[in-house]
């Protein structure tokens, strides 16, 4: 897969996860450290976004490799 496409997918996935968790108020869980709560939200978005992007890139590679696997099995 093209490295530019991989970086784009990773950035989109991180942004998507950040958009999903944006309404969650982490400051309620961490009332004495609101700055750390903000950074926790960013770190969670990066980690989950990376995992989401990795999942979709792996699935894409598996689907693209499927015809080769079928051809190799039929030989």
VMD Tcl script that builds the backbone (N, CA, C; Angstrom):
set m [mol new atoms 225]
animate dup $m
set s [atomselect $m all]
$s set {name element resname resid chain x y z} {
  {N N UNK 1 A 0.846 -1.175 0.000}
  {CA C UNK 1 A 0.000 0.000 0.000}
  {C C UNK 1 A 0.894 1.242 0.000}
  {N N UNK 2 A 0.442 2.255 -0.657}
  {CA C UNK 2 A 1.172 3.507 -0.791}
  {C C UNK 2 A 1.347 4.179 0.583}
  {N N UNK 3 A 2.560 4.622 0.926}
  {CA C UNK 3 A 2.785 5.256 2.239}
  {C C UNK 3 A 1.947 6.513 2.460}
  {N N UNK 4 A 1.711 7.275 1.390}
  {CA C UNK 4 A 0.880 8.474 1.547}
  {C C UNK 4 A -0.556 8.079 1.889}
  {N N UNK 5 A -1.041 7.024 1.286}
  {CA C UNK 5 A -2.389 6.539 1.593}
  {C C UNK 5 A -2.455 6.031 3.034}
  {N N UNK 6 A -1.404 5.358 3.470}
  {CA C UNK 6 A -1.390 4.842 4.843}
  {C C UNK 6 A -1.402 5.983 5.857}
  {N N UNK 7 A -0.601 7.018 5.612}
  {CA C UNK 7 A -0.578 8.170 6.516}
  {C C UNK 7 A -1.938 8.862 6.519}
  {N N UNK 8 A -2.537 8.993 5.344}
  {CA C UNK 8 A -3.853 9.636 5.251}
  {C C UNK 8 A -4.913 8.851 6.008}
  {N N UNK 9 A -4.895 7.549 5.853}
  {CA C UNK 9 A -5.870 6.714 6.563}
  {C C UNK 9 A -5.665 6.817 8.072}
  {N N UNK 10 A -4.403 6.811 8.511}
  {CA C UNK 10 A -4.132 6.952 9.939}
  {C C UNK 10 A -4.622 8.290 10.477}
  {N N UNK 11 A -4.347 9.370 9.760}
  {CA C UNK 11 A -4.789 10.692 10.223}
  {C C UNK 11 A -6.312 10.800 10.238}
  {N N UNK 12 A -6.960 10.261 9.214}
  {CA C UNK 12 A -8.424 10.287 9.194}
  {C C UNK 12 A -9.021 9.470 10.335}
  {N N UNK 13 A -8.427 8.335 10.614}
  {CA C UNK 13 A -8.938 7.492 11.696}
  {C C UNK 13 A -8.741 8.163 13.053}
  {N N UNK 14 A -7.581 8.803 13.261}
  {CA C UNK 14 A -7.349 9.511 14.528}
  {C C UNK 14 A -8.348 10.649 14.672}
  {N N UNK 15 A -8.575 11.405 13.610}
  {CA C UNK 15 A -9.542 12.496 13.675}
  {C C UNK 15 A -10.946 11.962 13.938}
  {N N UNK 16 A -11.311 10.857 13.294}
  {CA C UNK 16 A -12.632 10.268 13.490}
  {C C UNK 16 A -12.841 9.841 14.941}
  {N N UNK 17 A -11.840 9.173 15.521}
  {CA C UNK 17 A -11.954 8.735 16.913}
  {C C UNK 17 A -12.010 9.949 17.836}
  {N N UNK 18 A -11.197 10.974 17.553}
  {CA C UNK 18 A -11.248 12.183 18.372}
  {C C UNK 18 A -12.627 12.826 18.293}
  {N N UNK 19 A -13.212 12.836 17.104}
  {CA C UNK 19 A -14.560 13.375 16.933}
  {C C UNK 19 A -15.585 12.553 17.723}
  {N N UNK 20 A -15.368 11.226 17.762}
  {CA C UNK 20 A -16.292 10.362 18.500}
  {C C UNK 20 A -16.227 10.588 20.008}
  {N N UNK 21 A -15.023 10.772 20.551}
  {CA C UNK 21 A -14.891 10.886 22.005}
  {C C UNK 21 A -14.935 12.330 22.491}
  {N N UNK 22 A -15.094 13.280 21.568}
  {CA C UNK 22 A -15.126 14.680 21.946}
  {C C UNK 22 A -16.204 15.014 22.973}
  {N N UNK 23 A -17.408 14.452 22.889}
  {CA C UNK 23 A -18.442 14.794 23.880}
  {C C UNK 23 A -18.166 14.247 25.292}
  {N N UNK 24 A -17.277 13.285 25.414}
  {CA C UNK 24 A -17.003 12.700 26.734}
  {C C UNK 24 A -16.209 13.702 27.559}
  {N N UNK 25 A -16.694 13.983 28.745}
  {CA C UNK 25 A -16.047 14.958 29.625}
  {C C UNK 25 A -15.093 14.224 30.567}
  {N N UNK 26 A -13.832 14.145 30.165}
  {CA C UNK 26 A -12.838 13.475 30.991}
  {C C UNK 26 A -12.501 14.283 32.236}
  {N N UNK 27 A -12.829 15.576 32.239}
  {CA C UNK 27 A -12.563 16.410 33.411}
  {C C UNK 27 A -13.429 15.984 34.590}
  {N N UNK 28 A -14.563 15.336 34.331}
  {CA C UNK 28 A -15.382 14.804 35.431}
  {C C UNK 28 A -14.663 13.681 36.165}
  {N N UNK 29 A -13.921 12.867 35.394}
  {CA C UNK 29 A -13.182 11.762 35.992}
  {C C UNK 29 A -11.907 12.241 36.665}
  {N N UNK 30 A -11.382 13.350 36.160}
  {CA C UNK 30 A -10.120 13.892 36.676}
  {C C UNK 30 A -10.323 15.377 37.012}
  {N N UNK 31 A -11.086 15.693 38.063}
  {CA C UNK 31 A -11.448 17.094 38.313}
  {C C UNK 31 A -10.277 17.978 38.736}
  {N N UNK 32 A -9.226 17.408 39.286}
  {CA C UNK 32 A -8.112 18.228 39.772}
  {C C UNK 32 A -7.041 18.454 38.708}
  {N N UNK 33 A -7.138 17.742 37.614}
  {CA C UNK 33 A -6.134 17.871 36.554}
  {C C UNK 33 A -6.815 17.960 35.187}
  {N N UNK 34 A -7.475 19.083 34.882}
  {CA C UNK 34 A -8.183 19.186 33.596}
  {C C UNK 34 A -7.240 19.185 32.389}
  {N N UNK 35 A -6.019 19.678 32.556}
  {CA C UNK 35 A -5.073 19.654 31.442}
  {C C UNK 35 A -4.672 18.227 31.108}
  {N N UNK 36 A -4.449 17.426 32.135}
  {CA C UNK 36 A -4.123 16.016 31.884}
  {C C UNK 36 A -5.306 15.288 31.272}
  {N N UNK 37 A -6.518 15.668 31.646}
  {CA C UNK 37 A -7.711 15.057 31.058}
  {C C UNK 37 A -7.776 15.354 29.566}
  {N N UNK 38 A -7.405 16.573 29.170}
  {CA C UNK 38 A -7.392 16.933 27.753}
  {C C UNK 38 A -6.342 16.105 26.993}
  {N N UNK 39 A -5.159 15.954 27.578}
  {CA C UNK 39 A -4.117 15.155 26.929}
  {C C UNK 39 A -4.487 13.673 26.897}
  {N N UNK 40 A -5.194 13.206 27.911}
  {CA C UNK 40 A -5.657 11.823 27.913}
  {C C UNK 40 A -6.597 11.579 26.741}
  {N N UNK 41 A -7.464 12.526 26.467}
  {CA C UNK 41 A -8.381 12.407 25.333}
  {C C UNK 41 A -7.606 12.326 24.018}
  {N N UNK 42 A -6.558 13.117 23.890}
  {CA C UNK 42 A -5.741 13.109 22.678}
  {C C UNK 42 A -5.008 11.778 22.525}
  {N N UNK 43 A -4.442 11.278 23.625}
  {CA C UNK 43 A -3.706 10.007 23.574}
  {C C UNK 43 A -4.648 8.846 23.246}
  {N N UNK 44 A -5.823 8.845 23.836}
  {CA C UNK 44 A -6.798 7.795 23.538}
  {C C UNK 44 A -7.199 7.848 22.066}
  {N N UNK 45 A -7.396 9.061 21.528}
  {CA C UNK 45 A -7.757 9.200 20.117}
  {C C UNK 45 A -6.644 8.680 19.211}
  {N N UNK 46 A -5.389 8.962 19.557}
  {CA C UNK 46 A -4.272 8.491 18.737}
  {C C UNK 46 A -4.183 6.973 18.766}
  {N N UNK 47 A -4.281 6.390 19.953}
  {CA C UNK 47 A -4.159 4.934 20.086}
  {C C UNK 47 A -5.303 4.217 19.363}
  {N N UNK 48 A -6.526 4.632 19.633}
  {CA C UNK 48 A -7.675 3.965 19.010}
  {C C UNK 48 A -7.725 4.231 17.508}
  {N N UNK 49 A -7.336 5.427 17.081}
  {CA C UNK 49 A -7.310 5.741 15.658}
  {C C UNK 49 A -6.296 4.899 14.920}
  {N N UNK 50 A -5.130 4.703 15.530}
  {CA C UNK 50 A -4.108 3.856 14.915}
  {C C UNK 50 A -4.606 2.418 14.786}
  {N N UNK 51 A -5.241 1.919 15.835}
  {CA C UNK 51 A -5.772 0.549 15.777}
  {C C UNK 51 A -6.863 0.417 14.719}
  {N N UNK 52 A -7.730 1.412 14.620}
  {CA C UNK 52 A -8.790 1.391 13.617}
  {C C UNK 52 A -8.208 1.426 12.212}
  {N N UNK 53 A -7.227 2.285 11.987}
  {CA C UNK 53 A -6.596 2.373 10.665}
  {C C UNK 53 A -5.860 1.082 10.326}
  {N N UNK 54 A -5.178 0.502 11.298}
  {CA C UNK 54 A -4.467 -0.761 11.064}
  {C C UNK 54 A -5.439 -1.872 10.687}
  {N N UNK 55 A -6.582 -1.890 11.350}
  {CA C UNK 55 A -7.597 -2.888 11.033}
  {C C UNK 55 A -8.057 -2.749 9.588}
  {N N UNK 56 A -8.396 -1.528 9.176}
  {CA C UNK 56 A -8.892 -1.333 7.814}
  {C C UNK 56 A -7.818 -1.585 6.763}
  {N N UNK 57 A -6.578 -1.221 7.054}
  {CA C UNK 57 A -5.506 -1.498 6.087}
  {C C UNK 57 A -5.243 -3.000 5.976}
  {N N UNK 58 A -5.298 -3.718 7.083}
  {CA C UNK 58 A -5.121 -5.174 7.032}
  {C C UNK 58 A -6.252 -5.838 6.259}
  {N N UNK 59 A -7.465 -5.407 6.524}
  {CA C UNK 59 A -8.605 -5.979 5.801}
  {C C UNK 59 A -8.503 -5.708 4.302}
  {N N UNK 60 A -8.068 -4.507 3.941}
  {CA C UNK 60 A -7.894 -4.175 2.524}
  {C C UNK 60 A -6.840 -5.065 1.888}
  {N N UNK 61 A -5.725 -5.255 2.569}
  {CA C UNK 61 A -4.670 -6.122 2.029}
  {C C UNK 61 A -5.142 -7.559 1.902}
  {N N UNK 62 A -5.906 -8.044 2.867}
  {CA C UNK 62 A -6.408 -9.412 2.793}
  {C C UNK 62 A -7.367 -9.572 1.620}
  {N N UNK 63 A -8.238 -8.590 1.421}
  {CA C UNK 63 A -9.194 -8.676 0.319}
  {C C UNK 63 A -8.464 -8.612 -1.024}
  {N N UNK 64 A -7.439 -7.773 -1.120}
  {CA C UNK 64 A -6.684 -7.679 -2.375}
  {C C UNK 64 A -5.862 -8.941 -2.645}
  {N N UNK 65 A -5.436 -9.633 -1.599}
  {CA C UNK 65 A -4.659 -10.867 -1.766}
  {C C UNK 65 A -5.544 -12.095 -1.981}
  {N N UNK 66 A -6.831 -11.977 -1.792}
  {CA C UNK 66 A -7.732 -13.117 -1.899}
  {C C UNK 66 A -7.686 -13.794 -3.271}
  {N N UNK 67 A -7.699 -13.070 -4.391}
  {CA C UNK 67 A -7.632 -13.768 -5.696}
  {C C UNK 67 A -6.350 -14.580 -5.867}
  {N N UNK 68 A -5.233 -14.081 -5.369}
  {CA C UNK 68 A -3.980 -14.832 -5.478}
  {C C UNK 68 A -4.049 -16.119 -4.666}
  {N N UNK 69 A -4.676 -16.059 -3.508}
  {CA C UNK 69 A -4.798 -17.257 -2.673}
  {C C UNK 69 A -5.681 -18.292 -3.349}
  {N N UNK 70 A -6.765 -17.842 -3.963}
  {CA C UNK 70 A -7.682 -18.771 -4.648}
  {C C UNK 70 A -6.986 -19.399 -5.844}
  {N N UNK 71 A -6.209 -18.605 -6.587}
  {CA C UNK 71 A -5.485 -19.154 -7.742}
  {C C UNK 71 A -4.432 -20.154 -7.306}
  {N N UNK 72 A -3.747 -19.909 -6.214}
  {CA C UNK 72 A -2.731 -20.826 -5.722}
  {C C UNK 72 A -3.340 -22.127 -5.206}
  {N N UNK 73 A -4.516 -22.061 -4.634}
  {CA C UNK 73 A -5.172 -23.275 -4.128}
  {C C UNK 73 A -5.689 -24.146 -5.277}
  {N N UNK 74 A -6.079 -23.527 -6.378}
  {CA C UNK 74 A -6.644 -24.309 -7.485}
  {C C UNK 74 A -5.580 -25.008 -8.319}
  {N N UNK 75 A -4.320 -24.661 -8.131}
  {CA C UNK 75 A -3.239 -25.296 -8.911}
  {C C UNK 75 A -2.877 -26.638 -8.405}
}
mol reanalyze $m
mol bondsrecalc $m
mol representation Tube
mol addrep $m
